[in-house]
Amino acid sequence: IAGETQEYPTFHDGAEAQKVVDAVEDAVRERRWVVLRK
């Protein structure tokens, strides 16, 4: 492996994925679209 790329998810990746999961749960519970921001 010659580059500096990571081949596995980081804590930050997991935290970002959790934001999406939380937004989906909010959308289902509140029956509305939820806006995700970076």
N, C-alpha and C positions, 0 to 999 in steps of 0.2 A: 504494500500500500504506500504509494508515493506522496499522496496529498495530505492535507490537514483536515479532511472531512471526517465527520463523526459517522459511525455506522450504527449508532444506537440512539434512542431518544434520551433527552436530558430532563432534568427536573422542570426546567422552563417549558419544554415541549408538553410535558404532562399537565402543567398548570394551565397552559393555553387550551389544551383539550378539555380540561375540566370546566373552563369558562363556557365552552360550547355546550357541554352536557347540562350545565346549570341553566343556560339560556333556553335549551329545549324543554327542560322541566318547567321553567317559568311560563313558557309559551303554552304548553299543554294545560297547566293549571289555570292560567288566566285567560285562555282562549284568545290569544292575540299574538301578533308578530313581535319579536324581541330583536332590537338592534344590537349587533355586536360591534364593538370598537376596539381598535388595537391599543 
